């Protein structure tokens, strides 16, 4: 039945699909299978959405790809396209991987279709022919389950859905969409601008990450010394990157990189969910923070309550002494 | 130009938040405060007014919530809003994100704003989403998580971090913009502004006053049903060291790293 088909949005940039979108396609295929439907994917962009690229979604479980010509990187044109496809196809559920556009498109689509919407979802399952979504709430201290009266929009948390290869080919259907007048009132001037030096943090086994608790940009000098002593690299939170203290390429979290090093040492980082989603798979997490109530201590393996300005330089000296001797 | 700022009362960050198991709703008792992200939205409105690029006739703070939410409006006015609108109605209790966004949009329609600003997220549930819901109902362009906003006649130039780096987007007015905390440093209200806030015009409206259909809000009008609360899998608690003697602390950290062969 058409209403058991799930529509997933897949974001792409410079000829590649977003990893979180591919996770959502994989998960959409899994639950659509349980519902007795198919996983359909909507892509929107220009000529770079070739038959090969769109068709490659079949490898992750997409049965059909709806391809729409339109402006990339903005939410509202995608809302128009998904609403049109869901109304024509009778899809009951839409699914998004973690990321900024998913939040915007999913919320706009919920308004347009008068649908239920759940964000930050970490798991979906099928029960009695319906889709259920689990969402951690209250600083991840509890998990709530969403059920949808009619239509449901599920927006995943970053990295929540595992990317799977199931093989197979997807049929491509080109769709013409009449965009709403207000959907074309926003225009991209520049997209994907990188600010600051190009640093590589994704290959490092040891990451020393700094947050607002460093106090100022100079605070990163001490972290660079510690990283140098340990043979690692330096990473940063969104707040300090936006403040211009450290390059964007070193940012961890919701709109930055996802990392899983052997050691992640967080200095002056409170541990907001948006940061946690980018580093929680690290093998060993050490946190230094002067606030003993900081959420980071709830998911660190070793927590040090104290002044990082005192601890970090001494730690650097001690590591150097150990390695030298 | 008329700017409306959506604000929200949230539990104070220092207070432990909980869900009432019998209703599945947030227990909204205890200490409350203006959502910190919303103070950045009010500051953004003030900077548009003071920037001089456009003439701002009025800044109006708008909230939906129980009677206690008046305090959030007083705070918003003390930070610079000229007056406020309080949508309050028993029929709204239990509204989900879609219903809340619809109700706020109907309240805003009556004000016909040129620009709607709000904080990108709140600590108590609705993250990143309410702006996009409101915008779709108002048929306005929208952008969330904005960290820089330049205003000119009839349009905004906005910057934000998205999936692949920083995006710069031009948005025609009227528009709905949700802002991040990096957009500005909110000012502290003066004592005079705090004292005067209660004297500024505050319109209390119910759903009928702004044309909200009762069937589309509250528990009945909500399209998502939340329940079956459970605890996440327990993670073994980490070791905590209180730094009293830093030399000793450093020794302990080294030993810990050594044990895991991280040095």
Interface residues (C-beta under 8 A of the other chain):
Chain A: X11 X13 X18 X73 X74 X75 X76 X79 X99 X100 X101 X103 X104 X105 X106 X107 X108 X110 X111 X112 X114 X115 X116 X117 X118 X119 X120 X136 X137 X138 X139 X140 X141 X142 X143 X144 X145 X146 X147 X148 X149 X150 X151 X152 X155 X180 X181 X182 X183 X185 X186 X187 X188 X189 X190 X191 X192 X193 X194 X195 X206 X230 X238 X239 X241 X242 X243 X248 X255 X256 X262 X263 X284 X285 X286 X292 X297 X298 X299 X300 X301 X302 X303 X304 X305 X306 X307 X310 X311 X314 X315 X318 X319 X322 X323
Chain B: X17 X18 X19 X24 X96 X97 X98 X101 X102 X125 X127 X128 X129 X130 X131 X132 X133 X134 X135 X136 X137 X139 X140 X141 X142 X143 X144 X145 X147 X157 X160 X161 X162 X163 X164 X165 X166 X167 X168 X169 X170 X171 X172 X175 X180 X181 X182 X216 X222 X223 X224 X225 X226 X227 X228 X229 X230 X231 X232 X235 X238 X239 X240 X241 X242 X243 X246 X247 X249 X250 X251 X253 X254 X256 X257 X260 X262 X263
